[in-house]
Amino acid sequence: MKLGKLQNVELRDVWPKEERDFTTWMAENLDSLSEALDIGIDLIQVEQKVDESNFTIDILAEDEDGERIIIENQLEKTDHSHLGQIITYATNMDAKTVVWITKHPRQEHINAINWLNELTDKSFYLVQVEALKIDNSNPAPYFSVICRPSVETKTLGTNKKVISEVIEARRKRRSISDTIIVPARKEGFDRVFLGENSWYAIRLREERIPQLKYIAGYQVAPISAITHIAEVKEIKLYKDTGKYMVVFKGPAKEIKPIKIGSKSKVQGPAYCEYEKIATSKTVDDLLGADDYSGESAA
């Protein structure tokens, strides 16, 4: 068997300008970062100015609970200036999560991020970004999580305990979810979801595939609602994309629309329990973690 050679591509060859190219690409592909961090990330705004300052946040986003996420991009080695910026952003914007993406994390900044995770009730992620290709293939982004918040340290103190419980509730929800929700524009939804009884290309974690029994279609604005559901026949790799194709057992069935709520957004794959679809009026109800907290999660 002939194997290809994995090569590292210079980031500036892929994204020449950090603000114009990388930040714009990142805002349009938050699902790839979401998979790397294993947290939901929905875009709010690109280049958000911090009130009463000269600072501008690269990407302002939110998680599944509507809590703010700040994403700072740096296609060079980490430096003290950016470390100060992310702390300033986190405090002034009351962000729960901060993600610092960099070409090369220096050890002193790795130590600083770990210290912030131990000391504060916020979640700091330090992520290294690379561009890789095999032989003459197109370059692909690769995210390595260098630092992440520790649940053990976050449980110290009242606020940290609350955060730990929320994280655990989300994990419990995901661990028993048997339905994947996918967003779709009308043209693709009519042609593929309804016309071909399938959906592709979906980014999935391989270990989640066996638990998925249903697929629900969320039609984006102006409908902004989950309108159809189908039983899954099989999930297989889609061509050579590294993503997956979901094949239905039969035509998708129309359901009473589950409208978008005030907190949740469906910009990428989301997960829920099939039995909650019949009782949920909004996507907030469907994706909420309250049912999995405390005694109700047992």
Secondary structure as UniProt FT lines:
FT   STRAND          6..9
FT   HELIX           11..14
FT   HELIX           18..23
FT   HELIX           24..28
FT   HELIX           30..37
FT   STRAND          42..49
FT   TURN            51..52
FT   STRAND          56..62
FT   TURN            64..65
FT   STRAND          68..77
FT   HELIX           80..92
FT   TURN            93..94
FT   STRAND          97..104
FT   HELIX           107..119
FT   STRAND          123..134
FT   TURN            135..136
FT   STRAND          140..147
FT   HELIX           151..154
FT   HELIX           158..176
FT   STRAND          179..184
FT   HELIX           186..188
FT   HELIX           189..194
FT   TURN            195..196
FT   STRAND          198..202
FT   HELIX           206..211
FT   STRAND          214..219
FT   TURN            221..223
FT   STRAND          225..237
FT   TURN            239..240
FT   STRAND          244..248
FT   STRAND          253..259
FT   STRAND          270..272
FT   HELIX           274..277
FT   TURN            278..279
FT   HELIX           283..287
FT   HELIX           290..292
FT   HELIX           294..297
//
